């Protein structure tokens, strides 16, 4: 790509008000391109992906076919890990019941399910509590902890929560019950009282494994626990469990928690998808069946088909339904739970659609009022179900490319959720607000966070966030820019390229799917499709061939105004494989347009 063409895309805004940034190659990278092409028949269009992932001639095959044994750290490198596995091993040897307190999202459900299924290999009775989002809120509460104790547990393990639950754990600490925290959320400077805390984000652990999900941390813990049990001679009496069979749960939780799909996470998901395709977990199998999957499961299957159904339980249904499905050993029970989750998710979709329309109206009204789009979108309503505010914040953030906080007003207290963009670490802001007593509860990640707040502090909290975001924008100019892997002719967008894209995946947060530009295409045909004709198929051509482009929910985009037959446009999108009815046809998923 010559500099003039790259400059054109970076100095002109697209229909969606984005700049397009094309990858450029250095002389050394051009040399690599020739090597990969000759040695592996690797397409030059995807070389920027290798460069971004620091792939060299020596580790190309290891990157393409990663092995967990090569990437899995020694569990003992994490502070408190040895203490943790020894304590749990003691319970296993004495056959004592263990209590597990999880979160109500997919990461929490898969973490809890993973622990239970592993401990059941040793005949351990495991009691799981997933809190009711509306009645209990996020994280441990003393009532639920006491309930687990009343069932005979001398040890309680919290998964995907607990790192900032000071008060309930202080109460539990007054008893002779031990609590182990396995979490991945950002901790306060002061840690809650617990027997042990395994969290890659503890300061003592450095930053190498900050990207792990809770279920990923839980898996590493059971690797360490298995080693401890082996050293104690436990497997001289019983068969050692095959831990790889649990990777379906690890993959599901990792993708759905939207953590970066790099390093060990990428390997977890790649291996876990293979386990899912073997249909060994009855619950996941039932979800696949009710989702009418017509292809081999991939990362999109997990994130857009299976995950939302499990999350629906915690959002608007019985919060423990998801984990109950994942640990089910009965086919009919699994099918029944999957059906209920499907119905809940359909209800959730309707709630989300109605709330999204109201939220967009609020943003547009504010935009008209002040004459520009605000740097930070702070939306409050009594009409929004608190179970869907995280999804709502995500949709608004995606539509406007602005950090967004959505609050569902309660009687005296309200719940909120936020989604952010690069350089706006929303989780840190929430923790700072918690320290300033602006929030009752708060915390999360750089890109996603949740809160509970007294109604009389909402305006102060809003002012605090706006100030933080304004300062961040002053240091980092907000530019909506889409990184593009290569510019290609239509003939190059073929099945061979699609096969290589699949091999380089899975794709997701931190490892975005490759995006391509097709220059000067001519629109040949426009056809609406779908039950309500809300989607549009656009057949386009250049001097090398034709390809079908699909745009879903066309009325929610700005594309209608420029899509006319015989018009010439530049298109940006990603390659997808349409496997409907076993056709396996390569298509172009349209993301943006430039005239």
N, C-alpha and C positions, 0 to 999 in steps of 0.2 A: 504494500500500500504506500503510495507516494505521499509526501508531506502535504501537498496541496489538497489532495482529497481528504486527508485526515483533518486538515484545517477547516475545510468546508463543513464537515459534520460537527466540529467543535465550536464553530462560530455562528451556527444557525440553529434556532430552536425548532423542535419537531412539533407535530400536532398536539402532543401531550406536554409541550413546553419543556422538553428535555434536550440536552446536548448529547451527542453520540461520540464516545471516545474509542477509537480503533486502536488495537494493539499494534505497536510498531516493533520491528525486529532489528536487533543489533547484528553486527557482522558475525559474532560468535553464535548467536541464536540461529542465523541462517546456516551456519556450519552444522549445528545440531539438527536442523530441519533435514538436511541432506542425509545425515547419518541415520536418523530414525526412518526416513523413507526407504533407504537402501537396505537397512538391516531388518526392519519389521514391517515394511510396506505401510508405514504410518502416514496418515494424511497431513500435509503441511498446514492445512487450515486449523488443526487442533494443537499445533506446537505451542502457542501461547499458554494453553492449559498446563502443559508440562513445565514451562518456565515459571508460571505462577506458583506451582507446587514444588519448585526446586528439585525437579526430577533431572537426574544426570544420566549419562550413558551407563553408569555402573548400577543404578538402582531402578532403571526403567521397568524391568520385569517384576521387581518387588512392589513397585507402585501399582502396576497393572493387576497383579495377583497378590494382594497383601495377606500376610499370615498373622493371626493374632499372637502366636508365640513370639514373633519378632517385634511386636509393638506393645505387648502387655507389660507394664512395669512390675517390678517386684512389689507386691502389696505392702511390704514392710517399709517402703519409702514414705508412706503417709503417716503423719503423726497420729498416734493412738491406735494404729491398725493392729499391732501385735497384742496390745491390751484388749482390744475388742474381740479378736478371734479366740483368744484364750478364755475370755468370759463366756462367750457363746458355746465354745467347746465343752466347758464345764456343765452347762445346762443340757447339752446333748448327751453327755455321759451319764448324767443323773436322771435323764428322761423327764425333766421338769417342763411344764407348759411355758410357752414364750408368747408375750403380747407384742403385736405389731401395730403401730399407729402410722397410717399413710395419708397422703394428700389425695384430693378428689379429682386430680387430673390424670392423664394417661401415664405420665412419668411416675406419679405416686402409685397408681394402680398396678403398673407393671413391676415396680420395685417391691411392693407388698406381695404380689403374686409370686415373684421370683423367690423371695425369702421363704414363703410358705411351702412352695413346691420343693425347694431344696431341703428344708428342715423335715418335711414329711418323709424324705428318703431314709431318715433315721428313726421314724416312728414318733416324732415329736408333735405334740398337740400345739397348734398355733392358732391364736385368736387375733383376728384382724379388726381394727376399727378405722373406718373412713368417716371423717366428720361430715355432718350435714352442712352444706354451704350456707344455708340461711339461718339455721338454729344455732350452730356452733361456730361457723366461720373457719378461717384457715388456721391450721396448726393445732398442737396439743392443747387440751383443756383439762383441768384437774378432775372433772366429773368423768370424762371418758377414760382417763388414765386409771382412776380408781375402779372403774368398771372392768378394765383389763386385769387389774390386780385381784379383784373378787373372783375371777375365773381361775385363779391359782398361779398366776404369773409372778415370778420373783424378778424377772427381767423384762423390760419393755424396750423395744427398738423402734425409734421413729425413722421413717424413710421419706425423703423429699420434703421434710419440714423439721422444725425443732430448733434450728440454729439461732433463731431470735425469740424463742419462747421462754423468756426468763421467769415470769411469774408462776406459771403452772409447774415448771420444773423445780423451782424453789420449794414449792409445796411438796412435791414428790420427794425431793431430797431430804425432807424431814423424816421420812420413813426409811425402812431397810430395803426398799426396792431400788434396784439399779436401772439406770436408763442409758441406753446407747443411742447417739444421734448419728444417722447416716444421711448427709445432706450435701447439696451443691450450691445452695444460695449464699449470697455474700453475707458474712457474719459481721456483727458489731465488733467494736474493739474489745468489749467485755463479753466473754462467752457465758452461756447459761450453765448452771451447775448440772453436771452429768458424769456418769462413770467414765465415759469416753466419747470423743467427738471425731468422727471421720468425715472430713470435708476438704476437698482439694483446694478450696479457696481460703483455708486457714493460712495466716501469714507465714507460719513455719514451713509450709509446703512449697513455697515458691509459686510460679505461675504456669509451669509446664502443662499441668492437667486441669487448668481452670475451665476448659471447654467441655468437660464431662457432664453428662446428665446424671440424675440421681440413680437411675437404674444401672448406668455404667459403673458408678462408684459401688453400688450394691454387688454387682457381678465381680468386681475386683476383690471386694471383701470376701465373697464366698470362695474365690480362688485361694485367698490366704487361709480361710477357715478349713478348706479341704486339705491344704498342706499341714495345718496344725493337727487335724484329725488323723492324717496319715502318719505323722510323727508319733502320735499317741497309740498307734496300732489298731485303731478302730476298724480299718479296712481288712484286718486279718479275719474278722468275723462276718462282715457284710461287704457286698460289692460296692466299689467306689462309684459314685454317680458320674455320669458323663455330662460335664458342665456345658459342653457345646450345645446340648439339646435345649438349653434355656436361652440361647441367643435370639430366638424369635421374639421373646419378651424384651430383651435388651434393644433390639433393632426398633421395635414398635415405640418404646418409650423415648429413645434417642431422637428419632425423626419427629415425633409429635411434640417434643419439648423445644423444638427449633433451636437446638444447640449446633455449633459449627460441625459440619460433616467433613472433618479433616482428621488425619492421624488415626488414632485408635477408634474414634467414633465412626469414621468411614469404614474401617475394617469390621467393627461390630455390625454395622448395617448390611454390609455386603454379605457377611457370613450368615447373619440372621435372616435375610431374605431367602437364602437357600433353604434354611430350616422351615420357614413359613411355606415355601413351595411344596414341602413334603407333607404338609397338613397334619402335623403331629399334635398340636395343641387344639383340643376340641373346641374351645371358645373362639380362638382366632379362625379356625376352620368354619365355624357356624357364621361368623361375621362375614367371611369371604363369600359364603354361599348366599346370604341374604343381600349382599351388596352386588350380586349378579356380575361378579368379575369375569371378564372374557379374555384375560391375558395372565401371564405369569406375574405374580405380585412384584411391584417395584416400590421405590420410595414414595411415589405419588399415591399408590394404593394405601400405604400406611398413613400418610399425612392427610389425604383428602377423602378416603373411603372408610377406613377402619377407625382411625383416631377420633374423628368427630362423633361417631356413634358411642364410643366408650365415654368420651367427655360429656355427652348429653346427659348421662346418669347424674353426674355431679352438678350439672347446670340447672336442670329442671326436674330431675327425678330422684330416685333413691340412690344416694351417693355410693353405696357399696355394690351396686349392680355390676359395674365394670370389672372390679376385681373378682367378684363371684363368677363371672363368665370366664375369666382368664384361668381360674383354678378348677373349673368344672371338670369332673371325671365322668359325667353322664351325658350322652349325646342328646337325649330329649330335653334335658334341663338346659343344656347349652343352646339348643335351637330356640327354646322358649325365651331365654334371656336375650339372645341376639334379636329376636323379633320385637321384644319390648324396647330394646335400645334403638332399633330402626325407627319405631313409631315416635319415640321421644325426640330423635334427631329431626324427624320431619316437622314436629311441632316447634322445635328449636329454630329451624330454618325460617318458619313463618314469623316468629317473634323477632328474629334478627332482621329480616327484610323490612318489617314495619318500623323498627327502631332506627335502622340505617337511613330510611327516608326522612325521618324526623331530624336525625343528627345532621344530615346533609343540608337540610333546610336551615338549621341553626348556623352552620358554617357560612352558607351563602348570604344569610342575613347580616352576619357580622362583617363579612367581606364587603358587602355593599355599603354598610354603615361607615367603615373606616377607610374605604377606598382601596384596600389591598387584603391579601390573605394574611392572617395573623401568623407570627412565627411559631406560636404554640396554640394548640386547639384544646380548650378546656370546656367540656360540655357537661351540663347537669340537667337531669330530668327526673320527675317522679314516675314517669311512664315506663321506664326501662327495667326489665327483669334483671336482677343483679347476676343471674346465672349466665347472661350472654354479653355482659359489658366488655369482657376481654376481647371477644370476637368483634364487637362493635368498634372498639378502639383500634383494632387492627385494620378493619375495613376503611375507617376514616384516615388513618395514617397512610395506607396504601394509595387511597384516592388523591390525597393532597400533598403527599411527601412532607408531612409535618409531624412532629411528635404530638401525641394526643392523649389526654386524660379524660376518661368518661366516668361520671359519678351517678349512681342510682340513689335517689334520695329516700331515706327511711324516716321513721317517726322522730327519733332523737339522734340517731347515728346513721351514717351512710356508708356504702361500700363503693370502691372505685377501682378502676383498672387502667393501665397506661401501656401504650406501645410507642417505641421511639425509633430514631434513625441514627446513623453514624455520628459520632462525636457528641451525642446527648445521652450520657449514662443515667437513665431515668431511675434505675435501682439505687444508685448512690444518692440521688436527690431525695428519694423517699426515706432512706435511712437517716439522712441529715435532718429531714423534716420530723422524723420520729424523735431524734435527739432534742429537737427544739420544742417538743411537745405539741406539734401541730397535728400529729396523727396519733390515733390509738394503736394502730398496727400499720406496718409498712415495710416493704422490702421487695427484692427481686433481682433481676439481671440488668445489664446495660440496655437491653432492648425491650424488656417487659417487666412490669411491676404491679403490685396490688396494694390496696390500702383499706383501712377502716378509719372513719373520721367523725368527730362530733360536728353536727350541722352548723353550730355557731363559729366554727373555725374554717369553713370551706373557703370563704373569701380570702382569709389570710394565707391559706395554703395555695390558693390560685396565684396570689400576688408573689409568693415565694417562688413558685415554679416559673412564672413568667420572667422573673428577675434572673433566675439561674439560666434559663434558656437564652435570654437576651445576651447574657455575658458569654455563653458558649458560642453563639452565632457571631459575636464580635471577634472571637479568636479564630473561628473556623467559618469562612464564608459559605453560606448555603447555596450550593450549585446542584441542580438536579441533572445528574449525568449518568448515562447508561454505558457500561463498559462492554465493548463488542470484541469478540474473538477474531473474526475475519470477515472480509467482504468476499462473496462468492457469486458465481453464476448459478442459475437454477440447475444446470446439469450436474454441478458438483454436490448438490443437496440430494444425495442418493443413499441407497441402502447400505453401502459400504461405510459411508460417513456415519450413518445412524448406528451401525454395529460398533464402531469405535467409540462413539459417544456413550453407549451402554456400558462398554468395558471400562471406561474411565470413571463412571459413576460409583456410588450413588451421588446425586446432586441435591443440593439444598442450601441451608444457611451456611455461609462461610465457604461454600464450594458451589457457586451458582452455575446452572446449566449454561453451556456455551451459546452465545447469541451471535447471529450473523446478519449482515446487511446484503440485500439484493438490490442492485442499482438499476434504475430506469426500467422498471417492469411495466408492462401494459396490462390493464385489467380487461380480461376476456369475458368473464361471466360473473354475475352476482345472484346467489340463490339463498333464500332464507330456509332454515331447517329447524327441527325440534317440534315438540308438541304445540307450543304456543308461538312458533316461528320467531323466537327471540334471538336466534343465533344466525350468523351469516357465513356462507361459504363463498370465498372469492377466488376464482381461477385466474392466475396471472401467468405471463410469459415474458421471456427475454429472447435474445437471438440464439439461446442454447436449448431451450425447452420450456415446459409448462409445469406448474405445481399448484396444488390446492392450498389455500390459506383459510384458516377458520378463526372467526371472532365470536366469542361467546358473550351473550347479553349485550348485543350491539348498541342498544339504547343507553347503556351505562357508559359508553365510550364517546370520544369526540370524533370518531372516524367517519360517521355517516356523511358529514359535509364534504368530504374529499373523495369518497368512493363512487366513481362514475365509470361506466363502461368506456373503454378505449383511452382512459386517462393514464398518463405516465407518472410513476411515483417511485420513491426509494422506500423500501420496507425493511424493518428490523424485527427479528423474531428468533425463535428457536425451533429446531427440528424435532418432530414427534413421529412416533410410529402408530398408525391407526390399525389396530389389530381386530377391529370389528368383523365378526363372521370369518375369522382367520384370513383376512385379506393381507395384513401386514404391509400396509401402504405408507410410504413416507409423505408427511405433510408438513406445512410451515405454520407454526403457531404465531400469529401476528401480535406483536407487542407495541409497536410504534410505527409512525409514518412521517416521512419528510417529503415536502413537495419540491 
